[in-house]
Amino acid sequence: MDHHDEKFAPETVDEQIELHLQQLPIASHTSLDTRMLKDLQQIAEQDVQRIAQVRARLARYALENGEKRKPIDLREYQAETAPPLHSGFQPRKRKAPGARRRLVTVLTGLVAVLLLASMLTVFARVKPQQEQTHPKIQHQTSTVVAKPVLHGSNAFLLDADMGTVLVDVNGHARVSVAHFTKYMVAITALENADPNQMITIDQASLDAVPKGLSTAQLVAGDQIPLHDLLNGLLLPSGNDAAGVIARAVGGDPQNFVAMMNEEARQLQLNDTHFNSPYAISSADNYTSAADLASMMRYGMQLEVFSEDITGTIWTLQASAYNHAYVWENVNLPQVNEPGVESGHDKEIGYHAIFTPQSNGHLLIGVEINAPSPEALNADVSTILRSVKP
């Protein structure tokens, strides 16, 4: 055999494996897996060519020495000695079949390891995304929870950034959800529909609004994008908007109420239950100051919700699709702290949801059932003073 046979000699197989592994390029897991498979295929093709060349040389050698025999079948390496080509000539023993198989095993093992590493990398990247697709409230309690003396019956203060409870005065006592229902209507709608979805104001929903409740004065037949309609829900506490949204998103109001309760369950609002999308009072329509704070904390992570509740007035110009609307949120002038709302309801008295900043952190506070606007404002100030250093 000439010098080309050195590459084919079984003694050099281990060296060829090492050389091949050293020459592998550094690439991404995916491209490296593909290149390894291509290299393995190329090695097999080169082996076939080398075997054919060796067979031809052996055949020529036999003819030149006067023997008429078929070339040796080199498709398998065998441990036993091959028959002599002529008297006095004995070919070298070939190594056991493990040489080539070791090459295949090594390369196959490398491919398997790289594929596993790639899968683990992808899984590590995808899993956090799956866990973050619907982030829920993580209830953490600070080491010191203030319990100031207040005029109102229920109060709660939450650090929205850290998730820690700062003030808790009967925070988990159940109270009528009243017009706070609108916040869960908005959250549920945004979680299940496109904010740009056009919603038609249907007469059936307008007729279904219980008498005496506040409305956004919607006109049947108008077509309004959901993100605009949410302003009609949140700013004037529009119960007609709540009914229209419930039917458009849930198919019918009761199905939408089931969606609201499921949302409350996922948010771990254990003191909250709804039986209507409207701001009505009933025994099974309730919440708590603590749940309201947590509900608002989650809602403010939704861009449209956060934008809508922090506004005070929203104007929707007349168009070919809708009449003109102006919706306004009128807060109590006596409450000085910035917030989402302050007002009065016969079921929960004077109340406020306030959102001040403290040391760079967003706080969300709730006060319920104060006897007067002045008492409500005093309570809000007391709550905030109780957590300042």
C-alpha positions in Angstrom: 0.0 0.0 0.0 1.2 3.5 -0.7 1.2 6.5 1.6 -2.6 7.2 1.0 -3.3 4.0 2.9 -2.0 5.5 6.1 -5.4 7.3 6.5 -7.2 4.0 6.1 -5.0 2.0 8.4 -6.9 0.8 11.5 -3.9 1.8 13.7 -4.7 5.5 12.9 -8.4 5.4 13.5 -8.2 6.8 17.1 -5.9 9.6 15.8 -8.4 10.4 13.0 -11.2 10.6 15.6 -9.2 13.1 17.7 -8.1 15.1 14.7 -11.7 15.3 13.5 -13.0 16.4 16.8 -10.3 19.1 17.1 -11.3 20.5 13.7 -15.0 20.9 14.6 -16.0 24.6 14.3 -17.4 26.5 17.3 -21.0 27.4 16.5 -24.4 27.6 18.0 -26.0 24.4 19.2 -28.3 24.1 16.3 -25.7 24.7 13.6 -23.2 22.5 15.3 -25.7 19.6 15.5 -26.4 19.9 11.7 -22.7 20.2 10.9 -21.8 17.1 13.0 -24.4 15.1 11.1 -23.0 16.3 7.8 -19.5 15.4 8.9 -20.6 11.9 9.8 -22.2 11.4 6.4 -19.0 12.7 4.7 -16.8 10.3 6.7 -19.0 7.4 5.6 -18.8 8.5 2.0 -15.0 8.8 2.2 -14.7 5.4 3.7 -16.7 3.8 0.9 -14.3 5.5 -1.6 -11.2 4.3 0.3 -12.5 0.8 0.5 -13.1 0.7 -3.2 -9.5 2.0 -3.8 -8.1 -0.7 -1.5 -10.0 -3.4 -3.2 -8.8 -2.3 -6.6 -5.1 -2.2 -5.4 -5.5 -5.6 -3.8 -6.9 -7.0 -7.0 -4.0 -5.6 -9.1 -1.6 -7.0 -6.6 -3.1 -10.5 -6.9 -3.0 -10.4 -10.7 0.6 -9.2 -10.8 1.6 -12.1 -8.6 -0.2 -14.7 -10.7 -3.2 -15.3 -8.5 -6.7 -15.3 -9.8 -9.0 -14.5 -6.9 -11.7 -12.1 -6.0 -10.7 -9.1 -3.9 -11.2 -9.3 -0.2 -14.6 -8.0 0.9 -13.8 -5.1 3.2 -17.3 -4.2 4.3 -16.6 -5.6 7.7 -13.5 -5.7 9.8 -12.9 -9.1 11.2 -10.6 -10.2 14.1 -9.4 -13.4 12.4 -6.6 -13.4 9.8 -7.7 -13.2 6.2 -6.6 -16.0 3.9 -3.2 -15.5 2.3 -3.0 -13.9 -1.2 -0.1 -16.1 -2.1 2.5 -18.3 -0.5 4.6 -16.4 2.0 2.4 -13.3 2.2 0.2 -12.7 5.2 -1.8 -9.5 5.5 -1.7 -7.7 8.8 -4.5 -8.5 11.2 -7.3 -5.9 11.2 -8.5 -4.6 14.5 -11.8 -5.7 15.9 -14.9 -4.0 14.5 -14.8 -1.5 17.4 -12.5 0.9 15.6 -15.1 2.3 13.2 -17.9 1.7 15.5 -16.1 3.7 18.2 -16.0 6.6 15.7 -19.7 6.3 15.1 -20.4 5.9 18.8 -18.3 9.0 19.7 -19.8 11.2 17.1 -23.4 9.9 17.8 -22.8 10.6 21.5 -21.6 14.1 20.8 -24.6 14.8 18.7 -26.9 13.5 21.4 -25.2 15.6 24.1 -25.4 18.7 21.9 -29.0 18.1 21.1 -29.8 17.6 24.8 -27.9 20.8 25.6 -29.8 22.7 22.9 -33.1 21.4 24.3 -32.2 22.4 27.8 -31.2 25.9 26.6 -34.5 26.3 24.8 -36.5 25.0 27.7 -34.7 27.4 30.1 -35.6 30.3 27.8 -39.2 29.2 27.2 -40.2 28.2 30.7 -39.8 31.7 32.2 -41.9 33.1 29.3 -44.6 30.6 30.0 -44.6 31.6 33.7 -44.8 35.3 32.8 -47.6 35.1 30.2 -50.2 35.8 33.1 -48.3 37.2 36.1 -50.3 37.0 39.3 -50.1 38.7 42.6 -47.5 37.3 45.0 -48.6 38.1 48.6 -45.7 38.9 50.8 -46.1 40.4 54.3 -43.6 42.9 55.7 -42.2 42.3 59.1 -44.1 45.3 60.6 -47.7 46.0 59.5 -49.1 49.2 60.8 -52.6 49.3 62.3 -53.3 53.0 62.8 -56.5 54.2 64.4 -58.9 55.5 61.7 -62.3 56.8 61.2 -63.1 54.3 58.4 -63.8 50.7 59.1 -61.4 49.1 56.6 -58.0 50.2 55.2 -55.1 48.5 53.4 -51.8 49.8 52.0 -49.7 47.8 49.6 -46.2 48.4 48.2 -47.0 47.6 44.6 -43.3 47.2 43.6 -42.3 44.9 46.4 -45.7 43.2 47.1 -45.4 43.9 50.8 -48.3 44.8 53.1 -47.7 48.1 54.9 -51.0 48.8 56.6 -53.9 46.4 57.4 -57.0 47.6 59.3 -59.7 44.9 58.8 -58.2 44.5 55.4 -59.8 41.1 54.7 -63.2 41.9 56.1 -65.8 41.5 53.3 -67.7 44.5 52.1 -70.0 45.2 49.2 -68.1 45.4 46.0 -70.5 48.1 44.8 -69.1 50.1 41.8 -65.6 48.6 42.3 -67.0 45.8 40.1 -66.0 48.0 37.1 -62.3 47.3 37.8 -62.7 43.6 37.4 -64.9 44.1 34.3 -62.0 46.1 32.8 -59.3 43.6 33.8 -61.3 40.6 32.5 -62.1 42.3 29.2 -58.4 43.2 28.6 -57.4 39.7 29.5 -59.8 38.1 26.9 -60.2 40.6 24.1 -58.2 42.9 21.8 -58.2 46.5 23.1 -58.8 47.6 19.5 -61.8 45.4 19.0 -64.8 47.3 17.7 -67.8 46.8 20.0 -71.3 47.5 18.8 -73.6 49.1 21.4 -76.6 46.8 21.4 -80.0 47.8 22.7 -80.5 44.7 24.7 -77.5 45.5 26.9 -78.7 49.1 27.4 -82.2 47.8 28.5 -80.7 45.3 30.9 -79.0 48.0 33.1 -80.7 48.0 36.5 -82.6 51.3 37.2 -80.9 54.0 39.2 -77.3 53.0 38.3 -74.9 55.5 36.7 -74.3 55.2 33.0 -72.0 56.5 30.2 -75.1 57.5 28.2 -74.2 55.1 25.3 -76.3 55.2 22.2 -77.4 52.0 20.6 -75.9 51.2 17.2 -72.6 53.1 17.9 -69.4 51.2 17.3 -66.6 52.0 19.7 -63.2 50.4 20.2 -62.8 48.5 23.5 -60.1 50.8 24.8 -62.3 53.8 24.3 -65.3 52.1 25.8 -63.3 51.2 28.9 -63.1 55.0 29.6 -66.9 55.1 29.6 -66.9 52.2 32.1 -64.2 53.5 34.4 -64.5 57.3 34.5 -68.3 57.8 35.0 -68.8 54.2 36.4 -70.9 53.4 33.3 -73.0 50.4 34.0 -74.3 50.5 30.4 -70.7 50.1 29.3 -70.2 47.2 31.7 -73.2 45.4 30.2 -72.2 46.0 26.6 -68.6 44.8 27.3 -69.9 41.7 29.2 -72.0 40.6 26.2 -69.4 41.4 23.6 -66.5 39.7 25.3 -68.3 36.9 27.2 -71.1 36.1 24.8 -73.7 36.8 27.5 -73.4 38.6 30.9 -73.6 35.5 33.1 -70.8 33.8 31.2 -68.7 37.0 31.6 -69.4 37.0 35.3 -68.0 33.4 35.4 -64.9 34.8 33.7 -64.6 37.5 36.3 -64.7 35.0 39.1 -62.1 32.9 37.4 -59.9 35.9 37.1 -60.4 36.6 40.8 -59.5 33.0 41.7 -56.3 33.2 39.6 -55.3 36.5 41.3 -55.9 34.8 44.7 -58.6 37.3 45.6 -60.1 35.0 48.2 -62.4 37.7 49.7 -64.0 38.5 46.3 -67.0 37.2 44.4 -69.2 38.6 41.7 -72.7 37.8 40.6 -73.2 40.6 38.1 -71.2 42.9 35.9 -73.2 45.8 37.3 -72.6 47.9 40.5 -75.3 46.2 42.5 -75.4 45.2 46.1 -76.2 41.6 47.1 -75.0 39.0 49.6 -72.8 37.2 47.0 -71.3 40.3 45.4 -68.4 41.3 47.7 -64.8 42.1 48.1 -62.3 43.5 50.7 -59.9 46.4 51.0 -57.0 43.9 50.7 -58.4 42.3 47.5 -59.1 45.7 46.0 -55.5 46.8 46.5 -54.2 43.5 44.9 -56.7 43.8 42.1 -55.5 47.4 41.3 -51.9 46.3 41.6 -52.4 43.7 38.9 -54.6 46.0 36.7 -52.0 48.7 36.7 -49.6 46.2 35.0 -52.0 46.3 32.0 -51.1 49.3 29.9 -54.6 50.3 28.7 -56.0 49.8 32.2 -53.3 51.9 33.8 -53.8 54.7 31.2 -57.6 54.8 31.6 -57.9 54.8 35.4 -55.3 57.6 35.8 -57.2 60.0 33.6 -59.9 62.4 34.7 -61.6 63.1 31.4 -62.0 61.4 28.0 -63.4 62.9 24.9 -64.5 60.7 22.0 -65.1 62.7 18.8 -68.1 62.0 16.7 -67.4 59.8 13.6 -69.2 57.8 11.0 -69.3 55.0 13.6 -70.3 56.7 16.8 -71.8 59.8 18.5 -69.6 62.2 20.5 -68.9 61.3 24.1 -67.3 63.1 27.1 -66.7 61.0 30.1 -65.4 62.5 33.4 -64.2 61.2 36.7 -65.2 63.6 39.5 -63.3 62.9 42.7 -63.9 64.3 46.1 -62.0 67.7 46.4 -61.3 67.0 50.0 -58.9 64.1 49.3 -55.5 65.5 48.5 -53.5 62.4 47.7 -53.3 61.4 44.0 -55.3 58.3 43.3 -57.7 56.4 41.1 -60.9 57.5 42.7 -62.6 58.9 45.8 -66.3 59.1 46.3 -69.4 58.0 48.2 -71.6 54.9 48.0 -74.5 54.1 50.3 -73.1 50.6 50.8 -69.5 51.5 51.6 -69.7 55.1 52.7 -66.9 57.5 51.7 -64.0 55.7 50.2 -60.8 56.2 48.2 -58.3 54.3 46.2 -55.0 56.3 46.3 -51.7 55.7 44.6 -48.9 57.9 46.0 -45.1 57.4 45.5 -42.8 56.7 48.5 -39.0 56.4 48.2 -39.4 55.6 44.5 -42.0 52.9 45.1 -45.7 52.9 44.0 -48.1 52.4 46.9 -51.7 51.4 46.5 -54.0 52.3 49.3 -57.7 51.6 50.0 -59.9 53.3 52.6 -63.6 52.2 53.0 -66.5 53.4 55.0 -65.3 56.7 56.3 -68.1 58.9 57.8 -67.3 62.1 55.9 -65.0 63.4 53.1 -62.9 65.2 55.8 -62.5 62.1 57.8 -61.6 60.2 54.7 -58.8 62.7 53.9 -57.6 62.6 57.5 -57.4 58.8 57.3 -55.5 58.8 54.1 -52.9 61.1 55.7 -52.7 58.9 58.8 -52.2 55.8 56.7 -49.3 57.3 54.8 -47.7 58.8 57.9 -47.8 55.5 59.7 -45.3 53.9 57.2 -42.9 56.9 56.8 -39.6 56.6 58.7 
